[in-house]
Amino acid sequence: MARKIGVLLMNLGTPDGPDTKSVKRYLAEFLSDRRVVEIPPIAWQPILRGIILNTRPKKSAEAYEQVWSEDGSPLAAVTKAQSVALQGAFGPNVMVDWAMRYGRPAIGDRLQAMKDAGCERILLAPLYPQYCAATTATANDKAFAQLATQRWQPALRTLPPYHDDPTYIAALKASIEEGLAGLDFEPQALIASFHGMPQRTLDLGDPYHCHCRKTARLLGEAMGREMTVAFQSRFGPAKWLTPATDETLEAMPPKGITRVAIFAPGFSADCLETLEELAIRGRESFEEAGGTHFAYLPCLNASEVGVNMLKTLLTRELAGWV
């Protein structure tokens, strides 16, 4: 009898609802992760509990409200759709499931469910093209912590970062070109907006910044077009990776660049940071600065090209098991 194998898609996380209480609970978990905020807890927790969790949840809840749907948060809905689309893709003995690092469904719960279902081998798939300790590593950490509670552990593999994988670059190229073909204007600039990270992470040796730059370079070469790289979602007073997306957008119209298309190649699924921060607030700041034409191009999500890319990458990592 063939052994059962599990594939667990993992993404960042989401609150249970677009209300202040749910967002506060989510942010408390997210911002207490030592991989995300590397300030010693004795200094950070009073700031988090005393200031941030009393001010930020209401504002974030209002942002979530703008992108929430009947299927819940966009990130959860898309990750679930990716999981559904991959069911049966690797044969009858491979079950595909999904989980979130913060919030629900929890990584530990879904791993235990796979073990209970008889999976003796599990491929963890953090859906972050570019490696970062605050994303890829913390998702894997959570899975390893669950294994630490088990007497009989399954064998484990992890999906490596795929920032420069030809399959990923080709999928991005196809998706972006399809998006551009549907526009009623010709962008003067293409902006690749990646999630920001504190500059300190780069100084400490995190490869994230280099991975982002390489993705943009390879994509630009594949498309034969120049890419403007920017980093979004700054938080707190620390120095973050530059240039900032909002500042980049605001600086373009005065230079005569009034038509832009922006996309987020560091996100495997559309979420608050893409749909509210880029598509809504990004457009507003660009138009207020004098921009006339703005387009946000969606992530790969559960599109045919996106799912086929994931299938290719995961099939490669399952070699020898399947």
Protein Blocks (a to p, Z undefined) as FASTA:
>chain_A
ZZddddddddfbdcfbfcfklmmmmmmmmmmpmklmmcdfklmmmmmmmmmmmmmmmmmm
mmmmmmgcfklpfklmmmmmmmmmmgoknojkbccddddfehcddfklmmmmmmmnopab
dcdddfbfbacfklmmmmmmmmmmmmmmpmbdcdddddddfklgmklmmmmmmmmmmmmm
mpcbdcfbdcdddddddfklmmnopaklmmmmmmmmmmmmmnopacddddehiecjbdcd
dddfklmmmmmmmnopabdcdddfkbcbdcfklmmmmmmmmmmmmmmnopabdcddddfk
lafklmmmmmmmmmmmmgojZZ
